[in-house]
Amino acid sequence: METFSGPLGSHRNYIHHVAIDNYYEYKMLCGLNDENGKDKTPDKYKEFRYFLNTIESFNNILEYLYFEHEDEIPQSMLKDYKKAVWDKYPELEKLANLANAYKHCVRESRGNKNPDLPWAKDLQKPQLHIGAKVSSEKGVQVSFDYQFPWPIQEHEQVLENAFAFWLAYIQHDGCDLKNV
């Protein structure tokens, strides 16, 4: 009766109706923007927002799975379960690290700022270019150019790997994530 439990009623429903749909909507937006030449900062910000929704939803799947099958999973704590999954499937650990870095303004450890972990602001590198031209006829001309470089290829690859993993999981159920 998984079908009637709604999009949050099981980890499989969550994958089908939330995570994968977020991925497809992100990719569709990027494709439409590319097709229509929409590459201005507001367009890139919107793509980025869809990207964040997508990586967060893929990263949440393990929690849905764990709590859905808690009594069948050998690890008694979620963090231990995630660690076991990440050891076996490093692409999911990369996703978790990226999602957590974007999610937290400042990363911390035991209540203190941790400069060894990436902070959200460090992942994005907005650029402000200031130019000045000095001429005897026109005087000083100043120009400003703001750029939001998106997408970041390395982050896109993490997303693609996570998508491929969860798509294979949902289509073939080839891995046993309950017994890692």
N, C-alpha and C positions, 0 to 999 in steps of 0.2 A: 504494500500500500504506500510505497515511497512516493508515488505520483501525487497523492492527496495530502502530503505533508508540507507542501509549499516549497519555495526556493530555499528556505533556511531549515527545512525539516530533516535533511541528511547531507552528508558531505558530497554525495553524488549530485543531489539536486543543486547544491551550492555551486559545484563545478559547472554544471550545465547552464543554470539560469542566472548566475551572477558572474563568476570568474571568466568563463569563456565568452559570455556576451560582452563583458567589459573590454576584453581583448579585441573582439571583432569591431566594437564601436570605436575604439581607439584607432585601430588600423584603418577603418573606413574614413574617419575624420582626417587622418594624415594623408590618405590617398586623395580625398576630395580637395584638401588644401593644396596638395601638390598639383593636381590636375587643373585647379583654378588659379594657380599662381598666388595663393594666399600664404605669404611668408612674413607678414608683419608681426611685430611683437605680440599684439593681442591674439593672433592666430596661434603663435607658438606657445603662449601661456595656456590657451585652451587645450592644445595637444598635450602639454605637460600635465595639466589637471587630469585628463583622461588616462595618461600614463600612470600617474600616481594611484588612481582608482584601480587600475588593472593590476599593478604589482602588489598592492595591498590585498586585493581579493585573492590573488593566487597565493600569497603568503598566509592567508587565514585558513586555507583548506586543511592544513594539518591539525589545527585546533578543532575544527568541525569533526574531522575523522576521529581524533583522540577522544573527545567527549561523547561521540556517538557510540564508540566501541570500547569505552574505558575499562569495562570488566573483562575484555578479551585481550587487552594490550599488556605485555609483560612489565613495562615501566609504570611505576605507580605515580610518577609525577610528569606533568606535561613537558617541563624543560628537559628531563631525561629522555623522554620519547623523541622530542625534536632533535636532540643531540644524536641519538641513534640513527634517525632517518637521515640527518645531514651527513653523518659519517659514511653512510651507504650511498647517498645521492647528493654529492657536493653541489650540483646545480641548484638544489633547493636551499642549501645554506647560502649560496651566493645571492639568491633572491631575497632570503630573509635579511641578510646584511644590508643589501641595497634598500629594501623596504624600511628597515629600521632606521637607517641613516636618513632617509628622506622624511620619515615620520617624526623624528626627534629634532627639534631646533638645535639642541645641544645634547650630545651623548654624555651619559654619566655612568659612573661605576661607584656603588656604595655611597651615593649622595654627593659625589664630587665630580666636577667637570672632567671628562676624559679626553685630552687632546690627541690621544693615540687612535681614537675611533673617528671616522669622518662625521662631520656635522652637516646638517641639511644645507646650510649656506655654502659650505665648501664643495658640495657636489655640483652646484651650478656656478657657472662663471660668466655672469652678465658682464658686458663690456661697454665702457663708455670711452669713446674716442673724441678727443678735443683737438681741433686743428686751428692754426692761426696763420694767416697770410698777411704780410706787411708789404705794402707798396706805396710809392710816393703819390700816385694819383688817387687811390681808394682808401688809403690809411690802413687800419688794421681790420681784417675780416676774421671773425671767429665762427667756427662751425662745430656742431655737436652731433654725434651719432651714437645712439644706444642700440646694442644688439643683444639678443637673448639666444645664444647658440643652442639650438635644439633641432634634431635629437642628438643625444650623446651616444655614439655608436657602441661603446662598451656597455652602457646600460640597456640599450636596445637588445644586445646579444643575450644579456642575462634574462630579459623578458622572453625572448624567442626560445631560449632553452627551457624555461619554466613552462611556457605554453606547450612545447613539444612533449615535455614530460607528462603534464596533466592530460593532454589530449590522448596520448598513448595509454595512459592509465585508465581513462574513462572508456576508451574504445575497446581495449583488449584486456584490461585488468591483469596485465602481465606481471605486476609486482605485488607482493604481499606487504602492504604498509602496516598491517596490524602486528606483524611478528618480526620486526627489525631488531 
